[in-house]
Amino acid sequence: MKNLGTVTLETERLILRRTRQNDAEPMFRNWANDERVTKYMTWPPYESVEQLETTYHKFLLDNQDKLDFYDWKIELKEIGEPIGAISVVQLRKDIEAATIGYCLGYNWWHKGIMSEAFKEIIRFLFEDVGLNRIEAYHDPRNPHSGDVMKKCRLLYEGTARQAGKNMQGICDNVHYAILKEDYFAE
């Protein structure tokens, strides 16, 4: 495993990139203030750009130079601004595994954007970083998140009952994962 940090990646429609100083306003406008987006997240909608700038946005800017920190803004080439984010929310160096979390602005749901972004992150983490396992989980009341995982070839591993908490309260976590051997088998 070789940590490379958040490097810029590109797909047909997207640029996956580090957070920029001027991203707080489009982050707020495109997803961070929307209750539909945060409904199954672990954080409530932000109330102002200033609140976002002094908390989460500052955290991202302060950490993005670390080689074991992976957080991408999903920039839609067509509009040239971020519409969502995808991150390694937990990195287990001992077993070379990453847990992925993601969110996308409501206006871009059901267009294959998150699957496109996640597939590129999977490629990068297996081929360039050298991870052995990539996993993700979702609240069963949010099945579209699970659909993204399935489209990206993650396999269902089980449901951990009342193992998580999000804006809806205590919830089950539906777990999916893909191994390096699965990825390279295709």
Buried (B, 14 or more C-beta within 10 A) or exposed (E): BEEBBBEEBEBEBBBBBBBBEEBBEBBBBBBBBBEEBBBBBEEEBBEEBEBBBEEBBEEBBEBBEEEEBBBBBBBBEEEEBBBBBBBBBEBEEEEBBBBBBBBBBBEBEEEEBBBBBBBBBBEBBBEEBEBBBBBBBBBBEBEEBBBBBEBBBBEEEEEEEEEBEBBEEEBBBBBBBBBBEBBEEE
